[in-house]
Amino acid sequence: MPHPKTILPESGLKSAAPQPPGGLEGKQPVKTWHCGTLTYTKMGLLSLFAFMICGDFANSMMQTVVPSIMPLKFMALGASNVLIGLFAASIPAFLSAFMNPYISFKSDRYRSKWGRRIPFIMWTLPPLCLSLVGLAFGEEIVKFVIPHVQALSVYSPATLAVAILGCLLVVFLFFDQFVNAVFCGLFNDMVPTPLMGRFMGTMRIVGSSVGFFYSYFVFQYAETHMREIFLGAAALYFLGVGLMCLFLKESEYPPPSESEQKASRGFNGVKSYFRESFCHKFYWTKFTYNATGSMAWAGIGAFSVFFYKEMGLTLGDIGKVSAINSLVVIATAYFGSIFIDRWHPIRISIYSAILGTVFGFSSFVWLFLTISPTAFFWLYMMGAGLIGAFTSCVTYVAGLPFDMRLHPKSRFTQFCSAQSLLRSVCTMAAGVLVGLYFDGLKSVFPNSDYAYRFGFVWSVFWNVVSAGFGYSLYRQWQALGGDKHFHVPAPWSETGFEEQEQSPFVGPQTKWLRIDMWIIHAVMLLSILYLVPLCYWLWELGWSLDLKWHLLAIIPASIILYGLWILTERSINADMARCKAGETPHNGILHHGILFLKSLALLLLFGIWVGMTIVAVNDGLQGGVIVLGLGNLLTNVLFLVAILVLRRMERGHDPMLDYDGHADALRDTAAENNRPACSIG
């Protein structure tokens, strides 16, 4: 009897490729895809994608609702920044650090008729939904408890509400760890490898759709209709994830050997876990790169809403911006998935990390400048936000493939949990430290929320640290074989490595690199030319201080920077010429992919700088024009520094200039398909 969750009945599989009758040519075989013991036809893939999308949509909504609303609720009840950081970052990280490794380790070795991932999701479905319902009725619980428990009457209702909501939140976070630990493993176990990039692009589209719907239509009611939002999230999660668990079937796995079972029991399992997961410098570097990068957002994310409110935005404005950003990701996510294998996930991630730090520094302008909420909304939140969402989309989609290409296949979930362990420890510390950071700043600026403008300092610091580890990781990856011959370190094997299938890739393309350089050239030149009419405008207005700064500092510095870029551009062209002549380039040759996206972002952001400068002049913000001019100059300087760092990172390895392995693979496939079939004698 077939399994009740089987996507493709056995009879369907047998009829997929009928034998030719009587020696005559029969029907063409139905194309199938395989993942472990699972075999999918086209309809089977549609069923797989449909139910996984259903479950991912519901889970994404739940994961979005809770962390976005609870900081607002705690703030309304008078909780301190430290307490908010504790619940928003430290406690989730603490639970993840101690639970995720154990759950992942056990899930890899668990066997049941329902699979090794789905039971962990299904068993936690009721308590997760009940905890969401409890959060919805938290204040009603307080009103019920106070008259019935005399000992609690000495505490204020607000204090009790914070305590009860905090306890319910911890219950939710506890059971949520089971889902977080195995959800990605479910994808890895059920989705055919050739379709993984497109599948992840589809999942990112679903996640962004959730973000759009929630941010645009729901978040504006977060403070007034918290109960309804939590109840809706509970119902959606129960139905969506429940259907996914009921109608999907996992691949079958052989039972663990006796020696593996012995090595996974008790303290032996702990030793095996840490010995294997932290066995090589490459993994230590990757885990640290991931952990420090997460600290930039994990610590500051819960407080960003307060920065936006300090700049004059409403919750409705914030929600609309998040929704529009989600639409941009939806529109470009599938585009991003196409280039994951061509450019390689590690190149996408590390290039983005190094170039992305440039734009974070420019947020210093808000320490000295306040423009109208309308201008801030349209120019910074909508303009710069949409540009950032577009350029970050490819990196966003490449996240899980990045792990899949660098972690050993035999221990994928285990290594993901080890990475999560280190990330959780860092995030746990970040939650407390960022709360202390803002409390300290609030003591300096006690009468306003001006302190939240310093949030960029925290983010920039950790982004720079993460980019440094990313630089080291990329160099190690190149030393281990890089694009063509990467060997996954595996000290537990006889050879010390695990072989993995290498996907076709595209090397730096001369044509696109020249386009990238022309874009940067245009930015550097325009950054000088726009200062001429600006200075004339300042002279007419009589803003002597602003005019002196531009004539004596900003314009000369911009001209010097333009000269440095011309020298850098010539050096890059010279290295490409050496490479084509068969000589060794003096420096590394940049890959064109992410550089194109970030260069285009730099050009578009120049337009944002000009727009904010016009607003500052029209609003009479003397001195603000100086700040904006320095901001644009600093952005260009740091972008040039980032290019020099990337050239250094690529030094010493064959750049494979103008190599297009993806096109070669397509030609080989076409030739194979056109090859005449062998006749049977």
C-alpha positions in Angstrom: 0.0 0.0 0.0 1.5 3.4 -1.0 2.4 5.9 1.7 -0.5 8.3 2.3 1.8 11.3 1.6 3.3 9.9 -1.6 3.5 12.6 -4.3 3.9 10.1 -7.1 2.2 6.8 -6.9 4.4 3.8 -7.8 2.1 3.0 -10.7 2.6 6.4 -12.1 6.3 6.0 -12.0 6.1 2.6 -13.8 3.9 4.0 -16.6 6.2 7.0 -17.1 8.5 5.2 -19.6 6.7 2.5 -21.5 8.6 0.0 -23.5 8.4 0.2 -27.3 6.0 -2.5 -28.6 7.1 -5.0 -31.1 10.4 -3.4 -31.9 8.6 -0.3 -33.2 9.4 3.1 -31.8 7.2 3.7 -28.7 6.2 6.8 -26.8 8.9 9.2 -25.6 9.8 8.6 -21.9 8.3 11.0 -19.5 11.0 13.3 -18.0 11.7 12.7 -14.4 13.8 14.3 -11.6 15.4 12.4 -8.7 16.3 13.3 -5.1 17.4 10.4 -3.0 14.7 7.7 -3.3 12.2 10.2 -4.6 11.3 10.4 -8.2 9.2 13.3 -9.6 7.4 13.8 -12.8 6.4 17.4 -13.8 3.2 17.1 -11.9 5.0 15.7 -8.9 7.3 18.7 -8.9 4.3 21.0 -9.1 2.8 19.2 -6.1 6.1 19.4 -4.2 6.5 23.2 -4.9 2.9 23.9 -4.1 2.9 22.3 -0.7 6.3 23.6 0.2 5.3 27.1 -0.8 2.2 26.7 1.3 4.2 25.7 4.3 7.0 28.3 3.7 4.4 31.1 3.3 2.8 30.3 6.7 6.1 29.8 8.5 7.5 33.1 7.0 4.4 35.0 8.2 4.8 33.6 11.7 8.5 34.4 11.8 7.7 38.0 10.6 4.9 38.8 12.9 6.4 38.0 16.3 9.7 39.8 16.1 8.2 42.9 14.5 5.4 43.4 17.0 6.8 42.4 20.4 9.4 45.2 20.6 6.6 47.7 20.1 4.5 46.0 22.8 7.3 45.9 25.3 8.2 49.5 24.6 4.5 50.5 25.2 4.5 48.7 28.5 7.6 50.7 29.6 10.3 48.0 29.2 13.9 49.1 29.0 16.1 48.9 25.9 18.1 46.2 27.6 15.0 44.1 28.2 13.8 44.6 24.6 17.2 43.5 23.3 17.1 40.5 25.6 13.8 39.3 24.3 14.5 40.3 20.7 18.0 38.9 20.3 19.7 37.4 23.3 17.0 34.8 24.4 16.4 33.6 20.8 20.1 33.3 20.3 20.6 31.5 23.7 17.9 28.9 22.8 19.3 28.5 19.3 22.8 28.0 20.6 21.8 25.1 23.0 18.9 23.5 21.1 19.7 23.8 17.4 22.8 21.6 17.4 21.1 18.8 19.4 17.9 18.9 17.2 19.9 19.0 13.9 22.2 16.2 15.1 19.3 14.0 16.1 17.3 14.8 13.0 20.1 13.6 10.7 20.0 10.3 12.5 16.3 10.0 13.1 14.2 7.5 11.1 10.4 7.1 10.9 7.7 6.3 8.4 7.1 10.1 8.2 10.8 10.9 7.5 13.5 12.5 9.6 12.4 16.2 9.3 8.6 16.3 9.2 8.0 14.8 12.7 10.0 17.6 14.3 7.8 20.2 12.5 4.5 18.3 13.1 5.0 17.7 16.8 5.6 21.4 17.6 2.6 22.6 15.6 0.1 22.6 18.5 2.3 24.3 21.1 3.5 27.0 18.6 -0.1 27.9 17.7 -1.2 27.9 21.4 1.7 30.2 22.4 0.7 32.7 19.6 -2.9 32.6 21.0 -1.4 33.3 24.5 0.5 36.3 23.2 -2.7 37.6 21.6 -4.5 37.5 25.0 -1.6 38.5 27.2 -3.2 41.5 28.8 -6.4 39.6 29.4 -4.4 37.0 31.2 -2.9 39.7 33.5 -6.4 41.0 34.3 -7.5 37.5 35.2 -4.4 36.7 37.3 -4.2 39.8 39.5 -7.4 39.2 41.5 -6.8 35.5 41.9 -3.1 35.6 43.0 -2.7 37.8 46.0 1.1 37.7 45.9 1.2 39.5 42.5 -0.9 42.4 43.6 2.3 44.3 44.7 3.4 44.5 41.1 1.9 47.0 38.6 -0.2 45.6 35.7 2.4 46.8 33.2 5.2 44.9 35.0 3.1 41.7 35.1 2.1 42.1 31.5 5.8 42.3 30.5 6.6 39.2 32.6 3.7 37.1 31.3 4.2 38.2 27.7 7.9 37.5 28.1 7.2 34.0 29.4 4.8 33.3 26.5 7.4 34.6 24.1 10.1 32.2 25.5 7.6 29.3 25.1 7.1 30.3 21.5 10.8 30.7 20.8 11.5 27.3 22.5 9.3 25.3 20.1 10.2 27.5 17.2 13.8 26.2 17.4 12.6 22.8 16.3 11.2 24.3 13.1 14.3 26.5 12.4 16.6 23.6 12.9 15.1 21.2 10.3 13.3 23.4 7.8 16.2 24.0 5.5 17.2 20.3 5.8 13.7 19.5 4.5 14.5 21.4 1.3 17.9 19.8 0.9 16.4 16.3 1.3 13.5 16.7 -1.1 14.4 19.2 -3.9 16.4 17.8 -6.9 19.8 19.4 -7.0 19.5 20.8 -10.6 16.4 22.7 -9.6 17.7 24.0 -6.2 18.6 27.5 -7.5 15.2 28.1 -9.1 13.5 26.5 -6.1 15.3 28.9 -3.7 14.4 31.8 -6.0 10.7 30.8 -5.7 11.0 30.5 -1.9 12.5 33.9 -1.7 9.7 35.3 -3.8 7.2 33.7 -1.3 9.1 35.2 1.6 9.1 38.6 0.1 5.4 38.3 -0.8 4.8 37.7 2.9 6.9 40.8 3.7 4.9 42.9 1.2 1.5 41.8 2.4 2.4 42.1 6.1 4.3 45.4 5.8 1.8 47.2 3.5 -1.5 46.0 4.9 -0.9 44.7 8.4 2.0 46.4 10.2 0.4 49.8 10.5 -2.1 48.1 12.9 0.6 46.5 15.0 0.0 48.7 18.0 -3.8 48.8 17.8 -4.8 45.3 16.6 -2.0 43.0 18.0 -4.5 40.3 19.1 -6.1 39.9 15.7 -2.7 39.8 14.0 -1.4 37.0 16.3 -4.6 35.0 16.0 -4.4 35.3 12.2 -0.8 34.1 12.2 -1.7 31.2 14.4 -4.5 30.0 12.1 -2.4 30.5 9.0 0.5 28.5 10.4 -1.7 25.7 11.6 -3.3 25.2 8.2 -0.3 25.9 5.9 2.4 23.9 7.8 -0.1 21.2 8.7 -1.0 20.6 5.0 2.7 20.6 4.1 3.4 17.9 6.7 0.4 15.8 5.7 0.9 15.7 1.9 4.7 15.6 1.5 6.8 12.4 1.7 10.5 12.5 2.5 13.2 10.4 0.9 14.1 7.2 2.6 17.4 6.7 4.3 19.3 3.6 5.5 19.4 3.3 9.2 22.6 4.5 11.0 25.2 1.8 11.5 25.9 0.4 14.9 29.2 2.4 15.1 27.4 5.6 14.1 24.7 5.0 16.7 27.3 4.4 19.3 29.2 7.6 18.3 26.0 9.6 18.5 24.9 8.5 22.0 25.4 10.7 25.1 28.8 12.4 25.5 30.2 10.6 22.5 27.7 12.4 20.3 28.8 15.7 21.8 32.4 15.0 21.0 31.6 13.8 17.5 29.6 16.9 16.8 32.3 19.4 17.9 35.2 17.4 16.5 33.7 17.2 13.0 32.0 20.6 12.9 35.0 22.7 14.0 37.7 20.5 12.5 39.1 22.9 10.0 40.1 26.6 9.7 37.9 26.9 6.6 34.8 26.1 8.6 35.9 28.3 11.6 36.3 31.2 9.2 33.0 30.6 7.4 31.1 30.3 10.7 32.7 33.5 12.1 31.9 35.4 8.9 28.3 34.4 9.2 28.1 35.1 12.9 29.7 38.6 12.8 27.5 39.5 9.8 24.4 38.5 11.7 25.4 40.7 14.7 25.1 43.8 12.5 21.4 43.2 12.1 20.5 41.0 15.0 21.4 43.6 17.5 20.1 46.7 15.7 17.0 45.3 14.0 14.6 45.6 16.9 15.6 49.3 17.3 15.4 50.4 13.7 11.7 51.3 14.0 12.6 53.8 16.7 15.1 55.5 14.4 12.5 55.8 11.7 10.0 57.2 14.1 12.7 59.7 15.3 13.0 60.9 11.7 9.2 61.6 11.6 7.8 58.5 10.0 4.6 56.7 11.1 4.2 53.0 11.4 2.1 53.1 8.2 5.1 54.8 6.4 7.5 52.2 7.7 5.2 49.4 6.7 4.7 50.8 3.2 8.5 51.1 2.6 9.0 47.5 3.7 6.2 46.3 1.5 7.6 48.1 -1.6 11.1 46.7 -0.8 9.5 43.2 -0.7 7.9 43.8 -4.1 11.4 44.7 -5.5 12.7 41.4 -4.2 9.7 39.5 -5.6 10.4 41.1 -9.0 14.1 40.3 -9.0 14.4 37.1 -7.0 14.1 34.7 -9.9 16.5 36.9 -11.9 18.9 36.5 -9.0 18.5 32.7 -8.8 19.7 32.4 -12.5 23.1 33.9 -11.6 23.8 31.9 -8.4 25.6 29.1 -10.1 27.1 31.2 -12.9 28.8 33.6 -10.5 29.1 31.2 -7.5 27.4 31.9 -4.2 30.6 32.6 -2.3 31.6 35.3 -4.8 28.1 36.8 -4.6 28.2 36.9 -0.8 31.8 38.1 -0.3 31.8 40.8 -3.0 28.4 42.0 -1.6 29.8 42.1 1.9 32.9 44.1 1.0 31.1 46.5 -1.4 28.0 46.7 0.8 30.0 48.2 3.8 30.5 51.3 1.7 26.9 52.5 1.8 26.5 52.0 5.5 29.0 54.7 6.3 27.0 57.3 4.5 24.3 57.1 7.2 26.5 59.4 9.4 24.7 62.4 7.7 21.6 61.8 9.9 23.7 62.7 12.9 24.0 66.3 11.6 21.0 66.6 9.3 17.2 66.4 9.7 15.0 66.9 6.6 11.3 66.8 6.4 9.6 63.4 7.0 8.2 63.5 3.5 11.6 64.1 1.9 13.1 61.4 4.2 10.4 59.0 3.2 10.7 59.4 -0.6 14.4 60.0 -1.0 16.0 57.8 1.7 13.4 55.2 2.6 11.9 54.7 -0.9 14.8 55.8 -3.1 17.9 54.5 -1.4 15.8 51.6 0.1 14.6 50.4 -3.3 18.2 50.6 -4.7 19.5 48.6 -1.7 16.7 46.0 -2.1 17.5 45.5 -5.8 21.2 45.2 -5.4 20.9 42.9 -2.3 18.4 40.5 -4.0 21.0 38.2 -5.6 22.8 38.0 -2.2 19.5 37.2 -0.5 18.7 34.4 -2.9 22.3 33.0 -2.6 22.2 32.5 1.1 21.2 28.8 1.4 23.1 27.8 -1.8 26.2 29.4 -0.3 25.9 26.9 2.6 25.1 24.0 0.2 28.2 24.6 -1.9 30.6 24.9 1.0 29.3 22.4 3.6 30.0 18.7 3.3 26.9 16.9 1.8 27.2 14.0 4.3 26.8 16.4 7.3 24.9 19.3 5.8 22.4 19.9 8.6 25.0 19.3 11.3 27.3 22.0 9.8 24.4 24.4 9.4 23.6 23.9 13.1 27.3 24.4 14.1 27.2 27.7 12.1 23.9 28.6 13.8 25.5 27.8 17.2 28.3 30.3 16.8 25.9 32.8 15.3 23.5 32.4 18.2 26.3 33.0 20.8 27.3 36.2 19.1 23.7 37.3 18.6 23.0 36.5 22.3 25.7 38.9 23.3 24.6 41.5 20.7 21.1 41.6 22.2 22.4 42.7 25.5 25.3 44.9 24.3 23.2 46.9 21.8 20.6 47.5 24.6 23.4 48.9 26.8 24.7 50.8 23.8 21.5 52.6 23.4 20.8 53.1 27.1 24.2 54.7 27.3 23.4 57.0 24.4 20.0 57.8 25.9 21.7 59.0 29.0 23.6 61.5 26.9 20.5 62.5 24.9 17.8 62.0 27.6 15.0 64.1 26.2 14.6 62.6 22.7 15.1 59.5 20.6 18.2 61.1 18.9 20.3 58.2 20.3 18.8 55.8 17.8 20.4 57.8 15.0 23.7 56.1 16.1 22.5 52.7 15.2 24.5 52.8 11.9 27.7 52.8 14.0 26.9 49.4 15.4 26.0 48.0 12.0 28.9 49.4 10.2 31.4 48.1 12.8 30.2 44.5 12.5 29.8 44.7 8.8 33.4 45.6 8.5 34.5 42.8 10.8 32.4 40.3 8.8 33.8 41.6 5.5 37.3 40.9 6.9 36.5 37.3 7.7 34.8 37.0 4.3 38.1 38.2 2.7 39.9 35.4 4.5 37.2 32.8 3.6 37.4 33.7 -0.1 41.2 33.3 -0.1 41.0 29.9 1.6 38.3 28.8 -0.9 40.6 29.7 -3.8 43.5 27.8 -2.1 41.2 24.7 -1.8 40.5 24.7 -5.6 38.1 27.6 -6.2 35.6 27.5 -9.0 36.9 24.4 -10.8 38.4 22.1 -8.2 37.0 23.0 -4.8 37.5 20.2 -2.3 35.4 20.3 0.8 37.6 19.7 3.9 36.6 16.4 5.6 39.2 15.2 8.1 36.9 12.3 9.1 37.4 10.7 5.6 40.5 8.8 4.4 41.4 11.4 1.8 40.7 14.4 4.1 38.3 15.8 1.5 34.8 15.2 0.2 34.4 15.5 -3.6 31.4 17.6 -4.8 29.9 18.1 -8.2 31.2 21.4 -9.6 28.6 23.6 -11.4 29.5 25.4 -14.6 30.6 29.0 -13.9 31.3 32.2 -15.7 34.7 34.0 -15.2 35.3 37.7 -15.4 34.0 39.0 -18.8 36.1 41.8 -20.4 33.0 43.5 -22.0 31.1 43.7 -18.7 34.1 44.8 -16.7 34.5 47.8 -19.1 30.9 48.6 -18.6 31.4 48.5 -14.8 34.3 50.8 -15.1 32.4 53.3 -17.3 29.6 53.4 -14.7 32.1 54.2 -11.9 33.9 56.7 -14.2 30.5 58.5 -14.8 29.9 58.6 -11.0 33.3 60.1 -10.3 33.0 62.7 -13.0 29.4 63.7 -12.2 30.3 64.1 -8.6 32.5 67.0 -9.7 30.3 68.5 -12.4 27.2 68.8 -10.2 29.2 70.9 -7.7 29.6 73.8 -10.2 25.9 74.8 -10.4 25.6 74.0 -6.7 28.3 76.5 -5.8 26.7 79.1 -8.0 23.4 78.5 -6.2 25.1 78.8 -2.8 26.8 82.1 -3.9 23.4 83.5 -5.0 21.9 82.6 -1.6 24.8 84.1 0.3 25.7 80.9 2.1 29.3 81.8 2.5 30.3 78.9 4.9 28.8 76.2 2.7 30.4 77.8 -0.4 33.9 78.0 1.2 33.7 74.3 2.2 32.9 73.3 -1.3 35.5 75.5 -3.0 38.3 74.7 -0.6 37.7 71.1 0.4 35.0 69.1 -1.4 35.8 70.1 -5.0 39.6 69.6 -4.6 39.1 66.3 -2.9 36.7 65.1 -5.6 39.2 66.1 -8.3 42.0 64.2 -6.6 39.7 61.1 -6.2 38.8 61.3 -9.9 42.5 61.2 -10.7 43.0 58.2 -8.4 40.2 56.4 -10.2 41.7 57.1 -13.6 44.9 55.4 -12.4 43.0 52.5 -11.0 41.1 52.1 -14.2 44.3 52.1 -16.3 45.8 49.5 -14.0 42.7 47.2 -14.4 42.9 47.5 -18.2 46.6 46.8 -18.2 46.1 43.6 -16.1 43.4 42.4 -18.5 45.8 43.0 -21.4 48.5 41.0 -19.6 46.1 38.2 -18.9 45.0 38.0 -22.6 48.7 37.9 -23.6 49.3 35.0 -21.3 51.2 37.0 -18.7 50.5 37.1 -15.0 48.5 40.2 -14.0 50.0 42.4 -11.3 46.8 42.4 -9.3 43.7 40.2 -9.3 41.0 40.8 -11.9 37.6 41.6 -10.5 34.6 39.5 -11.4 32.0 41.6 -13.3 28.8 40.3 -11.8 28.2 41.9 -8.3 30.5 44.7 -9.3 28.0 45.7 -12.0 25.1 45.7 -9.5 27.0 47.7 -6.9 28.3 50.2 -9.5 24.8 50.7 -10.8 23.7 51.3 -7.2 26.4 53.8 -6.8 25.2 55.7 -9.9 21.6 55.7 -8.7 22.6 56.7 -5.2 24.4 59.7 -6.7 21.0 60.9 -7.8 19.7 60.5 -4.3 22.5 62.7 -2.9 21.6 65.4 -5.5 18.0 65.2 -4.5 18.7 65.5 -0.8 21.0 68.4 -1.5 18.2 70.3 -3.4 15.9 69.6 -0.5 18.4 70.9 2.0 18.9 74.1 0.1 15.2 74.7 -0.4 14.5 74.1 3.3 17.2 76.5 4.3 19.5 74.0 6.0 22.8 75.8 6.0 25.5 73.4 7.0 23.4 70.5 5.8 24.7 71.0 2.3 28.2 70.5 3.6 27.3 67.3 5.3 25.7 65.9 2.2 28.7 66.9 0.0 31.0 65.1 2.5 28.7 62.1 2.5 28.8 61.7 -1.3 32.6 62.2 -1.2 33.1 59.6 1.5 30.9 57.1 -0.4 33.0 57.4 -3.5 36.3 57.2 -1.6 35.2 54.0 0.2 34.0 52.4 -3.1 37.4 52.9 -4.6 39.0 51.4 -1.4 36.7 48.4 -1.7 37.7 47.9 -5.3 41.4 47.9 -4.3 40.6 45.3 -1.5 38.8 43.1 -4.0 41.7 43.2 -6.5 44.0 42.2 -3.6 41.6 39.4 -2.7 41.7 38.0 -6.3 45.5 38.2 -6.6 47.5 35.0 -7.2 44.9 32.9 -8.9 44.0 32.3 -12.6 41.1 34.8 -13.2 39.7 32.6 -16.1 39.2 35.8 -18.0 36.3 35.5 -20.6 35.7 31.9 -19.6 32.1 30.9 -19.9 31.6 27.4 -18.6 27.8 27.8 -18.6 27.8 28.4 -22.3 30.2 25.4 -22.8 27.8 23.2 -20.8 24.8 24.3 -22.9 26.8 23.5 -26.1 27.7 20.1 -24.8 24.1 19.4 -23.9 22.9 20.5 -27.3 25.5 18.3 -29.0 24.5 15.4 -26.9 20.8 15.9 -27.7 21.6 16.1 -31.5 23.7 13.0 -31.5 22.1 10.2 -33.6 20.7 7.3 -31.5 22.4 3.9 -31.7 20.4 1.4 -33.7 19.8 -2.1 -32.2 21.3 -4.8 -34.5 
